[in-house]
Amino acid sequence: MKKMVDKLKNSGKPIRFTKKRRNSKMKKEVRRPSKGTIWVQVAASKRRNDAAEFARRVIKRNKDLIGTRTFTVQKARLRHAGTIYRSRVGPFRKYAAAAKVCKKLRARRQDCLVATR
């Protein structure tokens, strides 16, 4: 231990003897989403109002696919992109139903992806 302290003293680096604590948020169990937590993401934007307006337009144009489902705008902070707002339509009870709607939206040239909360 003394040799290590001498080496670190001479290197000019601070000495740290305590063990690093692991962040409890790092280890999360992988769980299947509960019912109603599956959404179809139709847009992402830097501005909240743009994301909401785009979701309204998608719902209006595709009323036969989306039906009475609502949309939500979710704030997300990304490391390299900053803050973005995600427009999502749903919720869907089953992943297959959301994937089917997304596939039909893509056939109409509307980009989308299936997302779980």
Phi and psi in radians as a Rosetta constraint file:
Dihedral C 1 N 2 CA 2 C 2 CIRCULARHARMONIC -1.172 0.35
Dihedral N 2 CA 2 C 2 N 3 CIRCULARHARMONIC -0.643 0.35
Dihedral C 2 N 3 CA 3 C 3 CIRCULARHARMONIC -1.127 0.35
Dihedral N 3 CA 3 C 3 N 4 CIRCULARHARMONIC -0.684 0.35
Dihedral C 3 N 4 CA 4 C 4 CIRCULARHARMONIC -1.155 0.35
Dihedral N 4 CA 4 C 4 N 5 CIRCULARHARMONIC -0.712 0.35
Dihedral C 4 N 5 CA 5 C 5 CIRCULARHARMONIC -1.107 0.35
Dihedral N 5 CA 5 C 5 N 6 CIRCULARHARMONIC -0.726 0.35
Dihedral C 5 N 6 CA 6 C 6 CIRCULARHARMONIC -1.101 0.35
Dihedral N 6 CA 6 C 6 N 7 CIRCULARHARMONIC -0.724 0.35
Dihedral C 6 N 7 CA 7 C 7 CIRCULARHARMONIC -1.108 0.35
Dihedral N 7 CA 7 C 7 N 8 CIRCULARHARMONIC -0.750 0.35
Dihedral C 7 N 8 CA 8 C 8 CIRCULARHARMONIC -1.230 0.35
Dihedral N 8 CA 8 C 8 N 9 CIRCULARHARMONIC -0.604 0.35
Dihedral C 8 N 9 CA 9 C 9 CIRCULARHARMONIC -1.081 0.35
Dihedral N 9 CA 9 C 9 N 10 CIRCULARHARMONIC -0.736 0.35
Dihedral C 9 N 10 CA 10 C 10 CIRCULARHARMONIC -1.303 0.35
Dihedral N 10 CA 10 C 10 N 11 CIRCULARHARMONIC -0.390 0.35
Dihedral C 10 N 11 CA 11 C 11 CIRCULARHARMONIC -1.421 0.35
Dihedral N 11 CA 11 C 11 N 12 CIRCULARHARMONIC -0.300 0.35
Dihedral C 11 N 12 CA 12 C 12 CIRCULARHARMONIC 1.484 0.35
Dihedral N 12 CA 12 C 12 N 13 CIRCULARHARMONIC 0.066 0.35
Dihedral C 12 N 13 CA 13 C 13 CIRCULARHARMONIC -1.580 0.35
Dihedral N 13 CA 13 C 13 N 14 CIRCULARHARMONIC 2.611 0.35
Dihedral C 13 N 14 CA 14 C 14 CIRCULARHARMONIC -1.187 0.35
Dihedral N 14 CA 14 C 14 N 15 CIRCULARHARMONIC 2.574 0.35
Dihedral C 14 N 15 CA 15 C 15 CIRCULARHARMONIC -1.634 0.35
Dihedral N 15 CA 15 C 15 N 16 CIRCULARHARMONIC 2.291 0.35
Dihedral C 15 N 16 CA 16 C 16 CIRCULARHARMONIC -2.315 0.35
Dihedral N 16 CA 16 C 16 N 17 CIRCULARHARMONIC 2.062 0.35
Dihedral C 16 N 17 CA 17 C 17 CIRCULARHARMONIC -1.830 0.35
Dihedral N 17 CA 17 C 17 N 18 CIRCULARHARMONIC -0.242 0.35
Dihedral C 17 N 18 CA 18 C 18 CIRCULARHARMONIC -1.419 0.35
Dihedral N 18 CA 18 C 18 N 19 CIRCULARHARMONIC 2.636 0.35
Dihedral C 18 N 19 CA 19 C 19 CIRCULARHARMONIC -1.350 0.35
Dihedral N 19 CA 19 C 19 N 20 CIRCULARHARMONIC 2.548 0.35
Dihedral C 19 N 20 CA 20 C 20 CIRCULARHARMONIC -1.283 0.35
Dihedral N 20 CA 20 C 20 N 21 CIRCULARHARMONIC 2.398 0.35
Dihedral C 20 N 21 CA 21 C 21 CIRCULARHARMONIC -1.490 0.35
Dihedral N 21 CA 21 C 21 N 22 CIRCULARHARMONIC 2.472 0.35
Dihedral C 21 N 22 CA 22 C 22 CIRCULARHARMONIC -1.530 0.35
Dihedral N 22 CA 22 C 22 N 23 CIRCULARHARMONIC 2.407 0.35
Dihedral C 22 N 23 CA 23 C 23 CIRCULARHARMONIC -1.256 0.35
Dihedral N 23 CA 23 C 23 N 24 CIRCULARHARMONIC 2.241 0.35
Dihedral C 23 N 24 CA 24 C 24 CIRCULARHARMONIC -1.178 0.35
Dihedral N 24 CA 24 C 24 N 25 CIRCULARHARMONIC -0.380 0.35
Dihedral C 24 N 25 CA 25 C 25 CIRCULARHARMONIC -1.305 0.35
Dihedral N 25 CA 25 C 25 N 26 CIRCULARHARMONIC -0.330 0.35
Dihedral C 25 N 26 CA 26 C 26 CIRCULARHARMONIC -1.178 0.35
Dihedral N 26 CA 26 C 26 N 27 CIRCULARHARMONIC -0.657 0.35
Dihedral C 26 N 27 CA 27 C 27 CIRCULARHARMONIC -1.708 0.35
Dihedral N 27 CA 27 C 27 N 28 CIRCULARHARMONIC 1.812 0.35
Dihedral C 27 N 28 CA 28 C 28 CIRCULARHARMONIC -2.091 0.35
Dihedral N 28 CA 28 C 28 N 29 CIRCULARHARMONIC 2.458 0.35
Dihedral C 28 N 29 CA 29 C 29 CIRCULARHARMONIC -1.300 0.35
Dihedral N 29 CA 29 C 29 N 30 CIRCULARHARMONIC 2.502 0.35
Dihedral C 29 N 30 CA 30 C 30 CIRCULARHARMONIC -1.500 0.35
Dihedral N 30 CA 30 C 30 N 31 CIRCULARHARMONIC 2.077 0.35
Dihedral C 30 N 31 CA 31 C 31 CIRCULARHARMONIC -2.152 0.35
Dihedral N 31 CA 31 C 31 N 32 CIRCULARHARMONIC 2.660 0.35
Dihedral C 31 N 32 CA 32 C 32 CIRCULARHARMONIC -1.308 0.35
Dihedral N 32 CA 32 C 32 N 33 CIRCULARHARMONIC 2.518 0.35
Dihedral C 32 N 33 CA 33 C 33 CIRCULARHARMONIC -1.180 0.35
Dihedral N 33 CA 33 C 33 N 34 CIRCULARHARMONIC 2.536 0.35
Dihedral C 33 N 34 CA 34 C 34 CIRCULARHARMONIC -1.341 0.35
Dihedral N 34 CA 34 C 34 N 35 CIRCULARHARMONIC 2.972 0.35
Dihedral C 34 N 35 CA 35 C 35 CIRCULARHARMONIC -1.070 0.35
Dihedral N 35 CA 35 C 35 N 36 CIRCULARHARMONIC 2.401 0.35
Dihedral C 35 N 36 CA 36 C 36 CIRCULARHARMONIC 1.470 0.35
Dihedral N 36 CA 36 C 36 N 37 CIRCULARHARMONIC 0.240 0.35
Dihedral C 36 N 37 CA 37 C 37 CIRCULARHARMONIC -1.925 0.35
Dihedral N 37 CA 37 C 37 N 38 CIRCULARHARMONIC 0.263 0.35
Dihedral C 37 N 38 CA 38 C 38 CIRCULARHARMONIC -1.834 0.35
Dihedral N 38 CA 38 C 38 N 39 CIRCULARHARMONIC 2.237 0.35
Dihedral C 38 N 39 CA 39 C 39 CIRCULARHARMONIC -2.261 0.35
Dihedral N 39 CA 39 C 39 N 40 CIRCULARHARMONIC 2.768 0.35
Dihedral C 39 N 40 CA 40 C 40 CIRCULARHARMONIC -1.889 0.35
Dihedral N 40 CA 40 C 40 N 41 CIRCULARHARMONIC 2.034 0.35
Dihedral C 40 N 41 CA 41 C 41 CIRCULARHARMONIC -1.490 0.35
Dihedral N 41 CA 41 C 41 N 42 CIRCULARHARMONIC 2.184 0.35
Dihedral C 41 N 42 CA 42 C 42 CIRCULARHARMONIC -1.916 0.35
Dihedral N 42 CA 42 C 42 N 43 CIRCULARHARMONIC -0.276 0.35
Dihedral C 42 N 43 CA 43 C 43 CIRCULARHARMONIC -2.807 0.35
Dihedral N 43 CA 43 C 43 N 44 CIRCULARHARMONIC 2.784 0.35
Dihedral C 43 N 44 CA 44 C 44 CIRCULARHARMONIC -2.521 0.35
Dihedral N 44 CA 44 C 44 N 45 CIRCULARHARMONIC 2.347 0.35
Dihedral C 44 N 45 CA 45 C 45 CIRCULARHARMONIC -2.537 0.35
Dihedral N 45 CA 45 C 45 N 46 CIRCULARHARMONIC 2.792 0.35
Dihedral C 45 N 46 CA 46 C 46 CIRCULARHARMONIC -1.335 0.35
Dihedral N 46 CA 46 C 46 N 47 CIRCULARHARMONIC -0.390 0.35
Dihedral C 46 N 47 CA 47 C 47 CIRCULARHARMONIC -1.999 0.35
Dihedral N 47 CA 47 C 47 N 48 CIRCULARHARMONIC 2.344 0.35
Dihedral C 47 N 48 CA 48 C 48 CIRCULARHARMONIC -1.064 0.35
Dihedral N 48 CA 48 C 48 N 49 CIRCULARHARMONIC -0.779 0.35
Dihedral C 48 N 49 CA 49 C 49 CIRCULARHARMONIC -1.111 0.35
Dihedral N 49 CA 49 C 49 N 50 CIRCULARHARMONIC -0.661 0.35
Dihedral C 49 N 50 CA 50 C 50 CIRCULARHARMONIC -1.119 0.35
Dihedral N 50 CA 50 C 50 N 51 CIRCULARHARMONIC -0.727 0.35
Dihedral C 50 N 51 CA 51 C 51 CIRCULARHARMONIC -1.134 0.35
Dihedral N 51 CA 51 C 51 N 52 CIRCULARHARMONIC -0.735 0.35
Dihedral C 51 N 52 CA 52 C 52 CIRCULARHARMONIC -1.161 0.35
Dihedral N 52 CA 52 C 52 N 53 CIRCULARHARMONIC -0.758 0.35
Dihedral C 52 N 53 CA 53 C 53 CIRCULARHARMONIC -1.115 0.35
Dihedral N 53 CA 53 C 53 N 54 CIRCULARHARMONIC -0.697 0.35
Dihedral C 53 N 54 CA 54 C 54 CIRCULARHARMONIC -1.130 0.35
Dihedral N 54 CA 54 C 54 N 55 CIRCULARHARMONIC -0.719 0.35
Dihedral C 54 N 55 CA 55 C 55 CIRCULARHARMONIC -1.102 0.35
Dihedral N 55 CA 55 C 55 N 56 CIRCULARHARMONIC -0.707 0.35
Dihedral C 55 N 56 CA 56 C 56 CIRCULARHARMONIC -1.068 0.35
Dihedral N 56 CA 56 C 56 N 57 CIRCULARHARMONIC -0.740 0.35
Dihedral C 56 N 57 CA 57 C 57 CIRCULARHARMONIC -1.119 0.35
Dihedral N 57 CA 57 C 57 N 58 CIRCULARHARMONIC -0.739 0.35
Dihedral C 57 N 58 CA 58 C 58 CIRCULARHARMONIC -1.103 0.35
Dihedral N 58 CA 58 C 58 N 59 CIRCULARHARMONIC -0.743 0.35
Dihedral C 58 N 59 CA 59 C 59 CIRCULARHARMONIC -1.118 0.35
Dihedral N 59 CA 59 C 59 N 60 CIRCULARHARMONIC -0.756 0.35
Dihedral C 59 N 60 CA 60 C 60 CIRCULARHARMONIC -1.105 0.35
Dihedral N 60 CA 60 C 60 N 61 CIRCULARHARMONIC -0.737 0.35
Dihedral C 60 N 61 CA 61 C 61 CIRCULARHARMONIC -1.295 0.35
Dihedral N 61 CA 61 C 61 N 62 CIRCULARHARMONIC -0.454 0.35
Dihedral C 61 N 62 CA 62 C 62 CIRCULARHARMONIC -2.126 0.35
Dihedral N 62 CA 62 C 62 N 63 CIRCULARHARMONIC 0.745 0.35
Dihedral C 62 N 63 CA 63 C 63 CIRCULARHARMONIC -1.044 0.35
Dihedral N 63 CA 63 C 63 N 64 CIRCULARHARMONIC -0.582 0.35
Dihedral C 63 N 64 CA 64 C 64 CIRCULARHARMONIC -1.187 0.35
Dihedral N 64 CA 64 C 64 N 65 CIRCULARHARMONIC -0.522 0.35
Dihedral C 64 N 65 CA 65 C 65 CIRCULARHARMONIC -1.501 0.35
Dihedral N 65 CA 65 C 65 N 66 CIRCULARHARMONIC -0.789 0.35
Dihedral C 65 N 66 CA 66 C 66 CIRCULARHARMONIC -1.449 0.35
Dihedral N 66 CA 66 C 66 N 67 CIRCULARHARMONIC -0.589 0.35
Dihedral C 66 N 67 CA 67 C 67 CIRCULARHARMONIC 1.225 0.35
Dihedral N 67 CA 67 C 67 N 68 CIRCULARHARMONIC -2.285 0.35
Dihedral C 67 N 68 CA 68 C 68 CIRCULARHARMONIC -1.683 0.35
Dihedral N 68 CA 68 C 68 N 69 CIRCULARHARMONIC 0.209 0.35
Dihedral C 68 N 69 CA 69 C 69 CIRCULARHARMONIC -1.166 0.35
Dihedral N 69 CA 69 C 69 N 70 CIRCULARHARMONIC 2.643 0.35
Dihedral C 69 N 70 CA 70 C 70 CIRCULARHARMONIC -1.756 0.35
Dihedral N 70 CA 70 C 70 N 71 CIRCULARHARMONIC 3.115 0.35
Dihedral C 70 N 71 CA 71 C 71 CIRCULARHARMONIC -2.162 0.35
Dihedral N 71 CA 71 C 71 N 72 CIRCULARHARMONIC 2.788 0.35
Dihedral C 71 N 72 CA 72 C 72 CIRCULARHARMONIC -2.368 0.35
Dihedral N 72 CA 72 C 72 N 73 CIRCULARHARMONIC 2.607 0.35
Dihedral C 72 N 73 CA 73 C 73 CIRCULARHARMONIC -1.978 0.35
Dihedral N 73 CA 73 C 73 N 74 CIRCULARHARMONIC 2.115 0.35
Dihedral C 73 N 74 CA 74 C 74 CIRCULARHARMONIC -1.956 0.35
Dihedral N 74 CA 74 C 74 N 75 CIRCULARHARMONIC 2.294 0.35
Dihedral C 74 N 75 CA 75 C 75 CIRCULARHARMONIC -1.500 0.35
Dihedral N 75 CA 75 C 75 N 76 CIRCULARHARMONIC 2.339 0.35
Dihedral C 75 N 76 CA 76 C 76 CIRCULARHARMONIC -2.381 0.35
Dihedral N 76 CA 76 C 76 N 77 CIRCULARHARMONIC 2.339 0.35
Dihedral C 76 N 77 CA 77 C 77 CIRCULARHARMONIC -1.814 0.35
Dihedral N 77 CA 77 C 77 N 78 CIRCULARHARMONIC 2.054 0.35
Dihedral C 77 N 78 CA 78 C 78 CIRCULARHARMONIC -1.865 0.35
Dihedral N 78 CA 78 C 78 N 79 CIRCULARHARMONIC 2.558 0.35
Dihedral C 78 N 79 CA 79 C 79 CIRCULARHARMONIC -1.007 0.35
Dihedral N 79 CA 79 C 79 N 80 CIRCULARHARMONIC -0.911 0.35
Dihedral C 79 N 80 CA 80 C 80 CIRCULARHARMONIC -1.700 0.35
Dihedral N 80 CA 80 C 80 N 81 CIRCULARHARMONIC -0.286 0.35
Dihedral C 80 N 81 CA 81 C 81 CIRCULARHARMONIC -1.841 0.35
Dihedral N 81 CA 81 C 81 N 82 CIRCULARHARMONIC -0.131 0.35
Dihedral C 81 N 82 CA 82 C 82 CIRCULARHARMONIC 1.445 0.35
Dihedral N 82 CA 82 C 82 N 83 CIRCULARHARMONIC -2.557 0.35
Dihedral C 82 N 83 CA 83 C 83 CIRCULARHARMONIC -1.640 0.35
Dihedral N 83 CA 83 C 83 N 84 CIRCULARHARMONIC 2.308 0.35
Dihedral C 83 N 84 CA 84 C 84 CIRCULARHARMONIC -2.249 0.35
Dihedral N 84 CA 84 C 84 N 85 CIRCULARHARMONIC 2.824 0.35
Dihedral C 84 N 85 CA 85 C 85 CIRCULARHARMONIC -2.095 0.35
Dihedral N 85 CA 85 C 85 N 86 CIRCULARHARMONIC 2.222 0.35
Dihedral C 85 N 86 CA 86 C 86 CIRCULARHARMONIC -1.815 0.35
Dihedral N 86 CA 86 C 86 N 87 CIRCULARHARMONIC 2.238 0.35
Dihedral C 86 N 87 CA 87 C 87 CIRCULARHARMONIC -1.669 0.35
Dihedral N 87 CA 87 C 87 N 88 CIRCULARHARMONIC 2.153 0.35
Dihedral C 87 N 88 CA 88 C 88 CIRCULARHARMONIC -2.273 0.35
Dihedral N 88 CA 88 C 88 N 89 CIRCULARHARMONIC 2.455 0.35
Dihedral C 88 N 89 CA 89 C 89 CIRCULARHARMONIC -1.926 0.35
Dihedral N 89 CA 89 C 89 N 90 CIRCULARHARMONIC 2.401 0.35
Dihedral C 89 N 90 CA 90 C 90 CIRCULARHARMONIC 2.761 0.35
Dihedral N 90 CA 90 C 90 N 91 CIRCULARHARMONIC -2.644 0.35
Dihedral C 90 N 91 CA 91 C 91 CIRCULARHARMONIC -1.439 0.35
Dihedral N 91 CA 91 C 91 N 92 CIRCULARHARMONIC 2.783 0.35
Dihedral C 91 N 92 CA 92 C 92 CIRCULARHARMONIC -1.967 0.35
Dihedral N 92 CA 92 C 92 N 93 CIRCULARHARMONIC 2.581 0.35
Dihedral C 92 N 93 CA 93 C 93 CIRCULARHARMONIC -1.425 0.35
Dihedral N 93 CA 93 C 93 N 94 CIRCULARHARMONIC -0.559 0.35
Dihedral C 93 N 94 CA 94 C 94 CIRCULARHARMONIC -2.183 0.35
Dihedral N 94 CA 94 C 94 N 95 CIRCULARHARMONIC 2.535 0.35
Dihedral C 94 N 95 CA 95 C 95 CIRCULARHARMONIC -1.085 0.35
Dihedral N 95 CA 95 C 95 N 96 CIRCULARHARMONIC -0.667 0.35
Dihedral C 95 N 96 CA 96 C 96 CIRCULARHARMONIC -1.097 0.35
Dihedral N 96 CA 96 C 96 N 97 CIRCULARHARMONIC -0.665 0.35
Dihedral C 96 N 97 CA 97 C 97 CIRCULARHARMONIC -1.149 0.35
Dihedral N 97 CA 97 C 97 N 98 CIRCULARHARMONIC -0.732 0.35
Dihedral C 97 N 98 CA 98 C 98 CIRCULARHARMONIC -1.156 0.35
Dihedral N 98 CA 98 C 98 N 99 CIRCULARHARMONIC -0.706 0.35
Dihedral C 98 N 99 CA 99 C 99 CIRCULARHARMONIC -1.140 0.35
Dihedral N 99 CA 99 C 99 N 100 CIRCULARHARMONIC -0.622 0.35
Dihedral C 99 N 100 CA 100 C 100 CIRCULARHARMONIC -1.155 0.35
Dihedral N 100 CA 100 C 100 N 101 CIRCULARHARMONIC -0.775 0.35
Dihedral C 100 N 101 CA 101 C 101 CIRCULARHARMONIC -1.105 0.35
Dihedral N 101 CA 101 C 101 N 102 CIRCULARHARMONIC -0.739 0.35
Dihedral C 101 N 102 CA 102 C 102 CIRCULARHARMONIC -1.114 0.35
Dihedral N 102 CA 102 C 102 N 103 CIRCULARHARMONIC -0.705 0.35
Dihedral C 102 N 103 CA 103 C 103 CIRCULARHARMONIC -1.092 0.35
Dihedral N 103 CA 103 C 103 N 104 CIRCULARHARMONIC -0.734 0.35
Dihedral C 103 N 104 CA 104 C 104 CIRCULARHARMONIC -1.196 0.35
Dihedral N 104 CA 104 C 104 N 105 CIRCULARHARMONIC -0.614 0.35
Dihedral C 104 N 105 CA 105 C 105 CIRCULARHARMONIC -1.126 0.35
Dihedral N 105 CA 105 C 105 N 106 CIRCULARHARMONIC -0.716 0.35
Dihedral C 105 N 106 CA 106 C 106 CIRCULARHARMONIC -1.110 0.35
Dihedral N 106 CA 106 C 106 N 107 CIRCULARHARMONIC -0.620 0.35
Dihedral C 106 N 107 CA 107 C 107 CIRCULARHARMONIC -1.118 0.35
Dihedral N 107 CA 107 C 107 N 108 CIRCULARHARMONIC -0.451 0.35
Dihedral C 107 N 108 CA 108 C 108 CIRCULARHARMONIC -1.632 0.35
Dihedral N 108 CA 108 C 108 N 109 CIRCULARHARMONIC 0.262 0.35
Dihedral C 108 N 109 CA 109 C 109 CIRCULARHARMONIC 1.126 0.35
Dihedral N 109 CA 109 C 109 N 110 CIRCULARHARMONIC 0.580 0.35
Dihedral C 109 N 110 CA 110 C 110 CIRCULARHARMONIC -1.931 0.35
Dihedral N 110 CA 110 C 110 N 111 CIRCULARHARMONIC 1.996 0.35
Dihedral C 110 N 111 CA 111 C 111 CIRCULARHARMONIC -1.217 0.35
Dihedral N 111 CA 111 C 111 N 112 CIRCULARHARMONIC 2.498 0.35
Dihedral C 111 N 112 CA 112 C 112 CIRCULARHARMONIC -2.823 0.35
Dihedral N 112 CA 112 C 112 N 113 CIRCULARHARMONIC 2.981 0.35
Dihedral C 112 N 113 CA 113 C 113 CIRCULARHARMONIC -2.672 0.35
Dihedral N 113 CA 113 C 113 N 114 CIRCULARHARMONIC 2.692 0.35
Dihedral C 113 N 114 CA 114 C 114 CIRCULARHARMONIC -1.572 0.35
Dihedral N 114 CA 114 C 114 N 115 CIRCULARHARMONIC 2.216 0.35
Dihedral C 114 N 115 CA 115 C 115 CIRCULARHARMONIC -2.210 0.35
Dihedral N 115 CA 115 C 115 N 116 CIRCULARHARMONIC 2.575 0.35
Dihedral C 115 N 116 CA 116 C 116 CIRCULARHARMONIC -2.049 0.35
Dihedral N 116 CA 116 C 116 N 117 CIRCULARHARMONIC 2.565 0.35
